[in-house]
Amino acid sequence: MNGLSIEQIRSFRLCSHHLNTVYQKTAIEELVGACGMINTPPGAWETALFNRVADCSLQEMEHLLYGDKTLLQAWSLRGAPTVFPVSESDIFLNALVAVENEPWIYTAGVSLALDFLQMTFNDLFEMLKLVILNLDDKTIISKSKLDQTLAEWMSPLLSADKQELWNKPSMYGNPEKQTVGGAVVSFMLRPCAFNGLVVFGKRNGISPTFTSYKNWTGHCLETGKDVSKKLVRKFLHCYGPATVDTFVSWLGCSGKQGRRMWETVSDEIEPVMVFNKKAFILTTDKDRLFAPASFPRELLLLGGHDPYLDQRDRFVLQSDKSLHKQIWKMVSNPGVILHCGEIIGIWTGNKKGKGIEIKMTVWPKAYDTKKLHKLAEEYAAFRQQELVNVSF
């Protein structure tokens, strides 16, 4: 087993994430489909795509998602809103379906409500799958409205005593706005999404909208062959060298589900040593991974939720663990300043009047403020805002 340098890993992953050069708009499906683009907070996927295709405007991105529907947004990786090509819907949705008593992604918290109702997950999920078919000819505005509407549709399927419990105030969130039934639905929407039963529609002002996959695309979700294998390949190509544990963390699934999916590529991977520990790569990636490190785009301003930053072995991005809390937060990560694949600082953009003010924190003592200022100007132009100020 050969060892790898941290520079080789960074170089390989930058290339796999298509951050090694600026791409043409004709490659957008390939870029977005590399490993999907998380869209939380809303607009995160736009910043990610901008860093790969500089001449694609916000209007063009909106058309790709809402107009010709080349791209789609649905709950996917880690149960988060994710943008991916419609043509790869089965990989980003159906591959995540739990089998053989595996717990579903993002549903662990529902047990409190199930205990209160004295009902099983499967019984309620089967009811939800029946009523959610009504979305085939409906669009619902806002997530809270979706939860409560589906809960109301399910209520007649319950016995009278269960209906009373179903309509009690929620033990999660705001009990004045959510019922127990609404909370159950909220947890089960991810499994529904993986089955192609609910997707995001076009935003209505600041509110998301929801409908069925069939209503949005004009056809049902069709599952191709080896979807689990294809998803694991995507992960390894973008985040290798990796382990089954880092795959489980990236996907947000159970160890049982992750190991099942990982096994599908057992004949396509081989071990390598990374800092005296064993990890795995796709055999087809070996030559590229072991090539001399190369950084054609040395400096980048990435959004805080760029797919490149989803690396589970965060020391590859920044070796000083004391800085990690500044980079990865519970909510709303700052953007990062990337130099040759390494995080050397963070940045935030705040609206100021009719423009945007960008604040940067750079950890190395010496840095090129002119290049960083130019990147800030380019980002502000993409967001169609005047750059009011850049501070360091």
C-alpha positions as CSV (number, residue, x, y, z in Angstrom):
1,M,0.0,0.0,0.0
2,N,1.4,3.3,-1.1
3,G,1.3,6.5,1.0
4,L,-0.2,9.8,-0.2
5,S,0.8,13.3,0.6
6,I,-1.8,15.8,1.8
7,E,-1.1,17.9,-1.3
8,Q,-1.9,15.0,-3.6
9,I,-5.2,14.4,-1.8
10,R,-6.2,18.1,-2.0
11,S,-5.2,18.2,-5.7
12,F,-7.2,15.1,-6.5
13,R,-10.3,16.3,-4.7
14,L,-10.2,19.8,-6.2
15,C,-10.2,18.2,-9.6
16,S,-13.0,15.7,-8.7
17,H,-15.1,18.6,-7.5
18,H,-14.4,20.6,-10.7
19,L,-12.6,23.4,-8.9
20,N,-9.4,23.0,-10.8
21,T,-10.5,25.2,-13.7
22,V,-13.5,27.2,-14.9
23,Y,-16.0,25.0,-16.9
24,Q,-18.4,25.8,-19.7
25,K,-22.1,25.9,-19.2
26,T,-22.5,22.8,-21.3
27,A,-20.9,20.8,-18.4
28,I,-23.4,21.9,-15.7
29,E,-25.2,18.6,-15.3
30,E,-21.8,16.8,-14.8
31,L,-20.7,19.5,-12.3
32,V,-23.9,19.4,-10.2
33,G,-24.1,15.6,-10.5
34,A,-20.5,15.0,-9.2
35,C,-21.9,14.6,-5.7
36,G,-25.0,16.8,-5.6
37,M,-25.1,20.3,-4.2
38,I,-26.6,20.9,-0.8
39,N,-28.9,23.9,-0.8
40,T,-29.1,25.0,2.8
41,P,-29.2,27.8,3.4
42,P,-31.2,28.6,0.2
43,G,-28.8,29.8,-2.5
44,A,-25.9,27.7,-1.4
45,W,-26.0,25.6,-4.6
46,E,-25.9,28.8,-6.7
47,T,-22.6,29.9,-5.1
48,A,-21.2,26.4,-5.5
49,L,-22.1,26.4,-9.2
50,F,-20.7,29.9,-9.7
51,N,-17.3,28.7,-8.5
52,R,-17.3,26.2,-11.3
53,V,-19.0,28.0,-14.1
54,A,-18.4,31.7,-13.8
55,D,-20.5,32.9,-16.7
56,C,-23.8,31.2,-15.6
57,S,-26.1,33.9,-14.2
58,L,-28.6,33.6,-11.4
59,Q,-31.4,33.8,-13.9
60,E,-29.9,31.0,-15.9
61,M,-29.5,28.9,-12.8
62,E,-33.1,29.5,-11.9
63,H,-34.2,28.4,-15.4
64,L,-32.2,25.2,-15.1
65,L,-34.0,24.4,-11.8
66,Y,-37.5,25.8,-12.5
67,G,-37.7,26.4,-16.3
68,D,-36.4,23.5,-18.4
69,K,-36.0,21.4,-15.2
70,T,-32.6,20.0,-16.1
71,L,-31.9,20.1,-12.4
72,L,-34.1,19.2,-9.4
73,Q,-34.2,20.0,-5.7
74,A,-35.3,17.3,-3.2
75,W,-34.4,16.1,0.3
76,S,-31.4,13.8,-0.3
77,L,-28.0,13.5,1.3
78,R,-28.2,13.6,5.1
79,G,-31.8,14.5,4.6
80,A,-30.9,18.0,3.4
81,P,-32.3,19.9,0.4
82,T,-30.0,18.9,-2.4
83,V,-29.8,20.0,-6.1
84,F,-28.9,17.3,-8.7
85,P,-29.6,16.5,-12.3
86,V,-33.1,15.2,-13.0
87,S,-31.4,12.5,-15.1
88,E,-29.7,11.1,-12.0
89,S,-32.7,11.3,-9.7
90,D,-32.6,7.6,-9.0
91,I,-29.0,7.9,-7.7
92,F,-29.7,10.8,-5.4
93,L,-33.1,9.6,-4.2
94,N,-33.9,5.9,-4.7
95,A,-30.4,4.8,-3.7
96,L,-31.1,6.1,-0.2
97,V,-34.2,3.9,0.4
98,A,-33.7,1.8,3.5
99,V,-34.1,-2.0,3.2
100,E,-34.0,-5.0,5.5
101,N,-35.1,-3.2,8.7
102,E,-32.5,-0.4,8.2
103,P,-33.5,2.9,9.9
104,W,-34.3,5.7,7.5
105,I,-32.0,8.7,7.1
106,Y,-33.1,11.7,9.3
107,T,-35.9,9.8,11.1
108,A,-34.3,9.0,14.5
109,G,-36.1,11.7,16.3
110,V,-39.6,10.4,15.4
111,S,-39.5,7.8,18.2
112,L,-40.8,10.2,20.8
113,A,-44.0,10.8,18.8
114,L,-44.4,7.1,17.9
115,D,-44.2,6.2,21.6
116,F,-46.9,8.8,22.4
117,L,-49.2,7.4,19.6
118,Q,-48.3,3.8,20.4
119,M,-48.0,3.2,16.7
120,T,-45.2,1.8,14.5
121,F,-43.2,3.7,11.9
122,N,-44.1,1.4,9.1
123,D,-47.9,1.6,9.8
124,L,-47.9,5.4,9.7
125,F,-45.5,5.5,6.7
126,E,-47.8,3.3,4.7
127,M,-50.7,5.7,5.5
128,L,-48.6,8.6,4.5
129,K,-47.6,7.0,1.2
130,L,-51.3,6.6,0.4
131,V,-52.4,10.3,1.0
132,I,-49.2,11.9,-0.4
133,L,-50.3,10.8,-3.8
134,N,-52.7,13.8,-3.7
135,L,-49.6,16.0,-4.5
136,D,-49.7,14.6,-8.0
137,D,-52.1,17.5,-8.9
138,K,-51.3,19.9,-6.0
139,T,-48.6,22.3,-5.0
140,I,-48.3,23.4,-1.3
141,I,-46.5,26.6,-0.2
142,S,-44.2,26.3,2.9
143,K,-42.9,23.4,4.8
144,S,-45.1,23.9,7.9
145,K,-48.2,23.9,5.6
146,L,-47.0,20.7,3.9
147,D,-46.6,19.0,7.3
148,Q,-50.0,19.9,8.6
149,T,-51.9,19.3,5.3
150,L,-50.5,15.8,5.0
151,A,-51.3,15.2,8.6
152,E,-54.9,16.3,8.0
153,W,-55.1,13.9,5.0
154,M,-53.9,11.0,7.2
155,S,-56.2,11.7,10.1
156,P,-59.3,9.9,8.7
157,L,-57.2,6.7,8.3
158,L,-56.7,6.6,12.1
159,S,-59.0,5.2,14.7
160,A,-60.9,7.8,16.8
161,D,-58.7,7.4,19.8
162,K,-55.6,7.8,17.7
163,Q,-57.0,10.8,16.0
164,E,-57.3,12.6,19.3
165,L,-53.6,12.0,20.0
166,W,-52.7,12.8,16.4
167,N,-54.1,16.3,16.8
168,K,-52.5,17.1,20.1
169,P,-49.9,19.9,20.2
170,S,-46.5,18.7,19.0
171,M,-43.8,17.8,21.5
172,Y,-41.3,19.2,19.0
173,G,-40.9,22.8,17.9
174,N,-43.8,25.2,18.3
175,P,-46.9,23.4,19.7
176,E,-49.1,26.3,18.5
177,K,-48.1,25.7,14.9
178,Q,-47.6,22.0,14.8
179,T,-49.5,18.9,15.9
180,V,-48.1,15.5,16.8
181,G,-49.3,14.3,13.4
182,G,-47.5,17.2,11.7
183,A,-44.3,16.3,13.5
184,V,-44.6,12.6,12.4
185,V,-45.1,13.7,8.8
186,S,-42.1,16.1,9.0
187,F,-39.8,13.2,9.9
188,M,-41.3,10.9,7.2
189,L,-40.9,13.4,4.4
190,R,-37.3,12.2,3.7
191,P,-38.3,8.6,3.1
192,C,-41.1,10.0,0.9
193,A,-38.6,12.0,-1.1
194,F,-36.3,9.0,-1.5
195,N,-39.4,7.2,-3.0
196,G,-40.0,10.1,-5.4
197,L,-43.2,11.2,-3.7
198,V,-42.3,14.8,-2.8
199,V,-39.9,17.3,-4.3
200,F,-39.3,21.1,-4.1
201,G,-41.2,23.2,-6.6
202,K,-40.5,26.9,-7.5
203,R,-39.9,29.2,-4.6
204,N,-42.8,31.5,-3.8
205,G,-41.1,34.7,-2.5
206,I,-39.2,33.5,0.6
207,S,-41.2,30.3,1.0
208,P,-40.4,27.0,-0.7
209,T,-43.2,25.0,-2.4
210,F,-43.7,21.3,-2.6
211,T,-45.3,18.9,-5.0
212,S,-44.8,15.3,-6.2
213,Y,-41.9,14.2,-8.4
214,K,-44.5,13.1,-11.0
215,N,-46.3,16.4,-11.0
216,W,-43.0,18.4,-11.3
217,T,-41.2,16.3,-13.9
218,G,-44.2,14.8,-15.8
219,H,-43.2,11.2,-15.1
220,C,-42.7,8.9,-12.1
221,L,-39.3,8.2,-10.6
222,E,-37.7,5.4,-12.6
223,T,-35.0,3.4,-10.9
224,G,-32.0,2.2,-13.0
225,K,-29.6,-0.6,-12.2
226,D,-26.9,-0.4,-9.5
227,V,-28.0,3.0,-8.0
228,S,-26.3,2.3,-4.7
229,K,-23.1,1.4,-6.4
230,K,-23.2,4.6,-8.5
231,L,-23.7,6.7,-5.4
232,V,-20.8,5.1,-3.6
233,R,-18.6,5.7,-6.7
234,K,-19.5,9.3,-6.6
235,F,-18.5,9.6,-3.0
236,L,-15.2,7.9,-3.5
237,H,-14.4,9.9,-6.6
238,C,-15.0,13.1,-4.8
239,Y,-13.8,12.3,-1.3
240,G,-11.4,9.4,-1.6
241,P,-9.3,8.1,0.0
242,A,-12.1,7.3,2.3
243,T,-13.6,4.6,4.6
244,V,-17.0,3.1,5.2
245,D,-17.3,5.3,8.3
246,T,-16.7,8.5,6.4
247,F,-19.2,7.4,3.8
248,V,-21.8,6.7,6.5
249,S,-21.2,10.2,7.9
250,W,-21.4,11.9,4.5
251,L,-24.7,10.1,3.7
252,G,-26.2,10.5,7.2
253,C,-27.3,6.9,7.1
254,S,-27.1,4.0,9.6
255,G,-24.0,1.9,9.7
256,K,-26.0,-1.1,8.5
257,Q,-27.2,0.8,5.4
258,G,-23.8,2.3,4.7
259,R,-22.0,-1.1,4.9
260,R,-24.5,-2.6,2.6
261,M,-24.0,0.1,0.0
262,W,-20.2,0.1,0.4
263,E,-20.1,-3.6,-0.3
264,T,-21.5,-3.0,-3.8
265,V,-18.1,-1.6,-4.9
266,S,-15.9,-4.1,-3.1
267,D,-14.4,-5.3,-6.4
268,E,-13.7,-1.7,-7.6
269,I,-11.7,-0.4,-4.7
270,E,-8.2,-0.8,-3.2
271,P,-6.5,0.3,0.0
272,V,-3.9,3.1,0.4
273,M,-2.2,4.5,3.4
274,V,-3.1,8.0,4.5
275,F,-1.0,9.2,7.5
276,N,-0.4,5.7,8.6
277,K,-4.1,4.7,8.4
278,K,-5.8,2.6,5.8
279,A,-8.4,4.1,3.5
280,F,-9.8,3.2,0.1
281,I,-9.9,4.6,-3.4
282,L,-11.5,3.6,-6.7
283,T,-8.9,1.6,-8.6
284,T,-9.8,3.8,-11.7
285,D,-8.7,6.9,-9.7
286,K,-5.3,5.6,-8.7
287,D,-3.2,7.2,-11.5
288,R,-4.9,10.6,-11.0
289,L,-4.6,10.4,-7.2
290,F,-0.9,9.5,-7.2
291,A,0.0,12.1,-9.9
292,P,2.1,15.1,-8.8
293,A,-0.1,17.7,-7.0
294,S,-1.2,20.6,-9.3
295,F,-3.2,23.7,-8.4
296,P,-4.1,25.7,-11.6
297,R,-6.6,27.8,-9.6
298,E,-4.6,28.6,-6.4
299,L,-7.1,31.0,-4.7
300,L,-10.8,30.5,-4.4
301,L,-13.7,32.0,-2.3
302,L,-16.0,29.1,-1.6
303,G,-19.5,29.3,-0.1
304,G,-19.8,27.9,3.4
305,H,-21.7,24.8,2.2
306,D,-19.7,24.0,-1.0
307,P,-19.6,20.2,-1.6
308,Y,-15.8,20.4,-1.4
309,L,-16.1,21.3,2.3
310,D,-18.1,18.1,3.0
311,Q,-14.9,16.2,3.5
312,R,-15.3,14.2,6.7
313,D,-11.5,14.1,7.3
314,R,-11.4,17.9,7.9
315,F,-7.7,17.9,8.8
316,V,-7.0,17.6,5.0
317,L,-8.7,21.0,4.6
318,Q,-7.2,22.6,7.7
319,S,-4.6,20.8,9.9
320,D,-5.1,23.2,12.9
321,K,-8.1,21.7,14.7
322,S,-8.5,24.8,16.9
323,L,-9.7,26.6,13.7
324,H,-12.4,24.1,12.8
325,K,-15.1,25.7,15.0
326,Q,-14.7,28.9,13.1
327,I,-15.2,27.0,9.8
328,W,-17.8,24.5,10.5
329,K,-20.7,25.7,12.7
330,M,-24.0,24.2,13.7
331,V,-25.8,26.5,11.4
332,S,-24.8,29.0,8.7
333,N,-21.2,28.3,8.0
334,P,-19.0,31.2,6.8
335,G,-17.5,31.1,3.4
336,V,-13.9,29.9,3.2
337,I,-10.8,31.2,1.5
338,L,-9.0,28.4,-0.2
339,H,-5.4,28.3,-1.3
340,C,-4.2,25.2,-3.1
341,G,-7.0,23.2,-1.6
342,E,-6.3,24.3,2.0
343,I,-8.6,26.6,4.0
344,I,-6.5,29.7,4.9
345,G,-9.3,31.9,6.1
346,I,-13.1,32.6,6.3
347,W,-15.4,35.3,4.8
348,T,-18.9,36.6,5.3
349,G,-21.1,38.7,3.1
350,N,-23.6,41.1,4.6
351,K,-26.1,43.3,2.9
352,K,-25.4,47.0,3.4
353,G,-27.8,49.4,1.9
354,K,-28.2,48.4,-1.7
355,G,-25.0,46.5,-1.8
356,I,-22.9,43.9,-0.1
357,E,-20.0,44.2,2.4
358,I,-17.5,41.3,2.6
359,K,-15.4,40.7,5.6
360,M,-12.4,38.4,5.5
361,T,-10.3,36.8,8.1
362,V,-7.0,35.3,6.8
363,W,-4.8,33.3,9.1
364,P,-1.4,33.4,7.3
365,K,0.5,36.6,8.1
366,A,1.2,37.3,4.4
367,Y,-1.6,37.2,1.8
368,D,-2.5,38.9,-1.5
369,T,-5.3,41.4,-0.7
370,K,-5.6,42.5,-4.4
371,K,-6.4,38.9,-5.5
372,L,-8.9,38.5,-2.7
373,H,-10.5,41.8,-3.5
374,K,-10.9,40.8,-7.1
375,L,-12.6,37.5,-6.1
376,A,-15.0,39.5,-3.8
377,E,-15.8,41.8,-6.8
378,E,-16.6,38.8,-9.0
379,Y,-18.9,37.3,-6.3
380,A,-20.8,40.5,-5.7
381,A,-21.3,40.9,-9.5
382,F,-22.7,37.3,-9.7
383,R,-25.1,38.2,-6.9
384,Q,-26.0,41.4,-8.8
385,Q,-25.0,43.6,-5.9
386,E,-22.7,46.5,-5.6
387,L,-19.6,45.7,-3.5
388,V,-19.7,48.4,-0.9
389,N,-16.5,47.4,1.0
390,V,-14.0,44.6,1.6
391,S,-12.4,44.5,5.0
392,F,-9.6,42.2,6.3
